[in-house]
Amino acid sequence: MSVRLRIFSNFLAAMLTFNALSAAAGFLMFWLAASPYVGERLNENVGYIAARYFSMGSVVVLVLSGVGALWIIGVAVRHVTGPLKRLKKAASEIRDGNLGYELAIAGQDEFAELAASFEQMRIRLKDTMRMQERAEAERRAMMASITHDLKTPITSIMGYAEGIIDGVAGTPEKTREYAEVISKKARSLQLLSDDLSLLSRLENAQLPLDRQEEDVGALVSELASDYFHGNAGAKLALSLAPGVRAMLDREKIVRILTNLFQNSEKYKKPEQSGPELSITLAAQNSSALLTVSDNGISVAQSDLPRLFEQFYRADSSRGQKGGSGLGLSIARQLVNLHGGKIWIYGNPGGGLCVSISLPISQAPPTGERI
């Protein structure tokens, strides 16, 4: 029952009560007047008796009607003020930061609807606060990782540069060795800067795709051969279905596969002279399914879902290999930009498997930017 209908019904009940009492008083007066005893007295002193009984009946009617109306109004007021007090209490709790305070008002009137809306607001606010806290924790972790990744090479560069200046590198050979270390550390800083810049553009949707129709198998074979050229210890096993074509941004696909190849090379087992990779390609329905597997250092099952997080390094021997922790995060966003999916799972023989599903679609005109 709605609040308006409840108040109206209570008011109607008060009016009916008043009318009923008035009718009862009128009937009493009529009965008294119709009785022989009262009739005789009325004949003798009509004015006195009528005035007396009418005044007494009126007082009784008014008192009883007032008491009944006040009782009914009190009930109606309690129906209104009770939910308002509970709503005020809930608002005060949320204002003070207690987002776990639940508001429950039974019924189907406006107060119950208001309480349900209030609860939905509280739950959404609680979820928003939880997301903000998580984002803040991730931001702090990212800043700590960036600081660490910047500080380490900068410290090395400063140390070797000071060694050259102070004459510690007393021979041309030693000086060249120091200079090569400085160059290597500077390149690592450049790569980190490039990764951060690319990640920022991806997250702000500022990286357009320049798609062209590509033979996926031929592209993967070319990239793998180029990357591992001259690496005598690397072992590649390719199983690429022919004729699988898709609309791809070649530069972005190169970046994705390069990140995967770098990981397989970085996380090979200590006894291996080079990474051992198995790369397969198959057409499944309207998608091209590409899988890159290695048999390097394994990752704990609990760490697998977090490998795509920015700056995440698994708490295992893989986490001791360095790296910015951005490669897989960038790969996932580039795959998503193509409308595809990427997932990772453990290889039964050790190492990891990364699968990428890319849509096969009708090609637009060659070179069209989207």
N, C-alpha and C positions, 0 to 999 in steps of 0.2 A: 504494500500500500504506500502511495506517495505521501510526502509530508503535507502537501496542500490538501489532499483528500482526507488525511488523518485529522488535520485541524478542522476541516469542514464537518467531518462526521462527529467530532467532539462538540463543536458548536451546535450542531443539529440535535445531538443528544441532550445538551443543556437546555435548549429551547423546548424540546419535547418534555423534559422533566418539569420545566416551569409550567407549561400548559397543562400537564397532567395534574400537578398540584393545584393549579388554579381551578381546574374542573372539579377536583375532589372537594375543594373548599366551597365552590358554588353549589354542588350537590348537597353538601352538609347544610348550607344555609336554606336551600329549598326544602329539605326534609324537616328542618326545625320549624320553618314557617307553616308547613302543611300539617303538623301535629296539632291535636285539639288543645293541648295545654298551651303550647306556644301560640296557637292561633288566638285563644282567648286573651292571652297576655298582649299579643300584638294589637288586638282590637282595643284593649284598654289603654295601652301606651305604645303605639306603633313606632313612633319616632325614637323613643328611648331604646327599645329592644333592637330595632334595625341598626341603629347607629352602633350599639354595643357589639352585636354579633359580627357586623360587617368589619368593624375596626379590628376585632380580635382575629377574625379569619384572614383579614389582609396581612396582619403581622405574621401569622403562622405561615401563610403562603410565601411571603417575601423572605422570611428567615430560611425556610426549607429550600426554596429556590436558590437563594444566595449560596447556601452551604453546598448544594449539589453542583451548582455552576462552578464554584471555586474548586471543588474536588476534581471535576472534569478538566478544568483549565490546568490544574496542577499536573494531572496525568499527561496532558498534551505538552506542557512545558518540559516535563522530564524526558519525553520522547525526543524533544528537540535539543535540549541542553546536554543530555548525556553523550550523544555522538559528537557534538561540537567539542566537549571537553576532551574526549579521546583523540579527536583530530588535532586539537591544540597541543596535547601531550606528544603526539607523534611528530608534529612539526618542530616542537622544541628539541626533541631527541635528535632529529636529523640535523637541525641547526647546530647542535653541539657536537656533531660528527659521529653520532651513533647510527650508522646506516644499517645495523642489524635489528633495529626496533621494528617489529611488525605491527601493522594496524589491521584489525579485523572487526568489522561491523556486520552483524547478521541482518538478513532481510533483503527486500527487493525494492526498497525505496531509493530516493535520491542520495540519502546518506550512505547507503551500501554501495551505490554506484561511485560516489565520490571516494569512498574508502578504497574501492578496487582500483580506481585511477591513481590514487595516492600511492598504493602498493606498487603498481607498475612503474611509477616515477621513481620510487625508492630503489627498486631492483635495477633499473637502468642506470641510475646515479651510482649505485654500488659497483655495477659492472664497469662503468666509465672510470671510476676512481681506481679500480683494480688494474685496468688497462693503462692508465696514466702512471701508476706506480711501477708496472712492469716496463713501460717505455722509459721511465726515468732510470730504472736499474740497468736496462740495456744501454742507455746513453752513457751512464757512468762507466760501465764495462768497456764500451767502445772507446771512450776517451782514455781509459787506462791502457788499452791495447795499442791505440795510436801513439800514445806517449812512449810506451815501451819500444814499439817498432821504429820510432824515430830516434830515440835516445841511443839504442844499441849501435847502429851504423855511424851516427854522428860522433859518438865516443871513439870508435875505431878510426874514423877519418881524422879526428883531431890528434889522436895519439900517433898515428903514422906520419902525419904532416909535421908534427913537432919533432919527431925523430929525424926527419930529413933536414929540418931547419937547424936542429942542434948538432948535426953531424954524426948522429948515431949510425946512419947508413953511410959508412965511410967509403964504400966502393960503388962504382957505377952499377954493378949487379944488384947490390943491396938497395940502392936508390930505386932502381927499376922495380924490384920486388915490392917495395913500399908503395910506389906509385900505382902498381897494379891492384894492390889491396884497396887503396883509396878509390880507384876507378870502379872496382867491383862494388864497394859499399855505396858509392854515389849512384850507380845503376839501380841498386836495390831501393834507394830512396826515390828514384825516378819512377820505378815500377809501382811502389806504394802510392805515390802521388797520382799516377795514371789510374790506378784501381779506384782510389777515392773519388777522383773526378768522374770516372765512368759510373760508379755507383750512385753518385749524386744526380747525375743526368738521368739515370734509369728511374730513380725514385721520384724525380720531379717530372717524369714523362717528357723529357727534352731530347730523347734520342730517337729520331725517325728511322724507319727501315727502308732500305733500297733493295726491294725484292726483285729477283730474277729467277726464271725457271732453271733449276740445276739438276743434274744427274747426281743424286745423293751418294751413291756408291763410288762413282768416279771422284767426287770431291773428297770423300773420306779417305780413299786410298792415296790420293795425291798429298793430302795434309799429313797423314801418318808417315809416308815415305820421306817427305821433306823434313819433318820434325826429327825423326830418328836416323837421318842420313849421317853416316860417320860414327854412329854409336854401335860399335861392334858387339857390345854385350846385350843389346836390346833384341828381344825375340817377339816377332809379330805373327799372329795367326789371323788372317782376314777371311771372312765368309760373308761376302756382300752380294745380295741379290741384284741382278742386273735390271735396268729399266725402271728403277724407282726414282721418280722425279717429284720435286716439290718446289714451291715458291719460297726462296730463302734469300736472306741478306748474307752474302758470302763472307763479308768481313766479320759479322757477328758470329757466324758458325765457326769460323777460324778461331775466334777468341774462346768459344765454348770448348772446342776440342783441344786447343792448346792448354787450357787450364786442366783438363782431364789428363792429358799426356804428362804435364809437369807434375801432377800429383802422383801418377804411377811411377815416375822416375825418382821423385823425392822420397817416396815411402816404400821403395823396394827393400827386401830383406837384406841384412848385412852381408850374408854369404853370396848374394847375387851380384854379378858383374853389371847387370843392367835389368831394366824392367821386362817382364814377360806379359804381353797383352794379347787378349783375344777380342777382336772387334767383329761384330755381326750386324747385318742389316737385313731386314725383311719387311715386306709390305703386309700390313694387317688392316683389312677393311679400307678405311679412308686415311690411314696413317702410315708413316714410315717409322719403323721401330729400330732404333740404333742402340746397341749395347756395347759398352767398353768395360772389359773385365781385366783385373790384374791379380797376381798371386803374391802381392807384397804383404806389408804389415797389416794385420787385421784390426778391426775396431770393435769395441764392446757393443753388444746389441742395444744397450741403453743410450749409447752415444749417437747411434745412427740417425735418429730423428732430428738431431741438432746440428748435423754437419753442414746444413745450408744456412745456418745463422751466421751473421756477420761476426768476424773475429773469433769464432768458436774454434778451439783446438781440443781435440779429444784428449781425455786424461789417460793417456797410454803412451807407448813409445812413439806413436805417430805425432803426439803433441810436442815431442822434443826435437822435431825436425825443422822448426822455424816456419817461415811463411807468414803472409799477412792474415790468413784466415778469411780472405775475401773471394777466393777463386770460385768456390762452389756457389756462394751467394750470387755472384755476378752471373755465373752460368745459368742458374735457375731463373733469374730475371730476364736474361736474354732469350731463354727458351719460352718463357711466358709471353714475351713480346711477340714471338712468332705464333702464339696461340697453341703452343704445345705443352707437354708435361715432362717433368724429370723426376726420377726417384732413385734411391740408392739402397742397396742391401748387401749383406755379407756374402762373400764367395765361399762355398763349402770347403774349398781347398786352401783358404787363406786369401786375404786381400779383400777388394771391394768390387762390386758390379754397379755401374751407373747406366740406367736405361733412359733413353730420350724418345719421346713420341712426338712427331711433327706431322701436321696435317698435310695431306696431298690435295691440292685444289687446282681448279682451272686457272691457267696462267693468264694474267693481264698482259697488255703489250709490254714488250721487253724494255726494261729500264724505267718502268713507271714507279714513281715514289708513292708510298702509302703512309 
